[in-house]
Amino acid sequence: MLSRMAHGSDAADLTLVERGLDAVVAVSRRCAGRYCLDRATATAVFCWTLGRWPEWHAGAAIDPFRAHAWVCVDGEPVREPASLNKYFVPMVSVMPRTAPDDRM
């Protein structure tokens, strides 16, 4: 479903993704807590309502095993620990149609 939503959407910029995260966390205690899949998905849907899409990822780290979902802009995780790219490998990604700089 996320792929269908992202299809045809331009990339979200950092300002929009941060605005989406703020909105999602403000209205949902669940998303403000440990529920990263809900938070990342709700943020992507927020951006989609405005015709944009962030880079959406769900992945895992091992030793110990951990699963996580997050959103990125230009390959950089938004409001995530700097170590995220070091330990987590995306297993499922839903990318926007274009990069922010490719838009006219």
Secondary structure, DSSP 8 states (H G I E B T S, - for coil): -HHHHHTT-EE--HHHHHHHHHHHHHH-HHHHTT-HHHHHHHHHHHHHHTTEE-EEEEEEETTTTEEEEEEEETTEESSS-TTHHHH-EEEEEE--SB-GGG--
